[in-house]
């Protein structure tokens, strides 16, 4: 993982791997709900790992999520936040 000298990381969740822009747009439109088969669960897992690593190293995370990544960017953000919260609670036990 690469962190810049400014102690920041930018993570962009955009079009899923092996899916064209046009295909992801057509499946996700009108971007009002999560769409089965668009959001790659590995994308969530990888994002959580990167965020946890950055937090451990006191690095600011800037997360940019596109609706095409899974249908609805705010819901994707909520999935990531829920996963981060769950992992933090488990570490505190």
Secondary structure, DSSP 8 states (H G I E B T S, - for coil): ----TTSEEEEEE-S-TT--HHHHHHHHTT-SS--TTTS-HHHHHHHHHHHHHHHHTT-EEEEEE-GGGTS-HHHHHHHHHHHHHHHHHHHH-
